[in-house]
Amino acid sequence: MTELILHHYPESPFSEKVRAIFGAKGLAWRSLQVSMVMPRPATIALTGGYRRIPVLQVGADIYCDTALIAAWLDDKGSGPSLFPAGQRLAAQTLARWVDTELFWAAVTLRFLPENMGGFFTDPATAQAFAEDRANFAQGAQVRRPAVDEATARYARFLAEMETQLGDGRAYLFGADWSVADFAVYHMLWFIHAGGGMADWLASRRHVSAWMERMRAFGRHAGEAISPDEALAVALAAEPLPIEQASDLPGIPPGTDVNVAPVDYGVMPSHGTLLRCDTDVIVIRREHALTGPVNVHFPRHGFGVTQD
Ligand SMILES: N[C@@H](CCC(=O)N[C@@H](CS)C(=O)NCC(=O)O)C(=O)O
């Protein structure tokens, strides 16, 4: 298999979701560590504008958003499916809720002064982060809950999770993992990375045991790759063939389009539409540094507009 190159940074929770899936499935991967703030020239040359992290590069195919990355990785590596038969709807729906509603509560909790840990090494880094994220937030359609709301949301979730795991099952929906385990894991990993809320886990023994199992998956390091090497990989590869089709009224394949998240980090990718169906949106783009690449997005949570 062409090597898996993850564009990510260590502190990124959504990246931790993918790193843990790599570990669970025993997949070798290459680690392209980007800066926590813009600019990220090689990654943007590949995506064409989409700036959220992580991004998975496989040759000249670029997969954006962890929902799509998880689906793409499902038949790779070893172990059970991320979408167990009979539980796909429950697992996907929980993963989507966690990645959106619980995420914004997690952001509130993680950036509480008493829970920050060593997130910023110095004031200049904190300032650069604040400025970068103010830019990132432009055009966003989400609401970050206040502390009391975020606390209640997380406490309720943890209580339900403790009950669910209380019958001794190894994972949220039974003996095998699902995509929901990885979504919940990265969110708890993020909330607790600062160390200020350790008692929240310590007082819930089933959640704690589950968390230790999941953390072990996240300790599966990738071999470093530089941005220039990753660009060279794309340049040397051809995007995988794809059947062209579009269910968008008036926007057939071949149209120049923008594709962007509908909720936050709405910076679009520009390219030529190859495919849009109920699952995925795929565009073709070219850049001197990458040659032709196909950029893939999930349909859920993304919008297409004509350029
Ligand atoms: N739904 C997206 C969310 C990705 C996301 O919000 N990533 C954060 C980092 S964990 C991000 O991009 N933050 C702004 C940045 O790093 O530039 C996914 O599943 O990939």
The ligand as an ORCA input file, in Angstrom:
! r2SCAN-3c Opt
* xyz 0 1
  N     -14.375     17.788     11.668
  C     -12.936     17.961     11.523
  C     -12.421     18.836     12.676
  C     -10.946     19.168     12.541
  C     -10.512     20.277     13.497
  O     -11.315     21.052     14.030
  N      -9.214     20.366     13.687
  C      -8.630     21.391     14.510
  C      -7.374     20.855     15.182
  S      -7.694     19.461     16.208
  C      -8.172     22.532     13.639
  O      -8.069     22.377     12.436
  N      -7.888     23.681     14.254
  C      -7.371     24.794     13.543
  C      -5.994     24.560     13.021
  O      -5.275     23.683     13.517
  O      -5.614     25.256     12.086
  C     -12.280     16.596     11.481
  O     -12.886     15.630     11.927
  O     -11.168     16.491     10.926
*
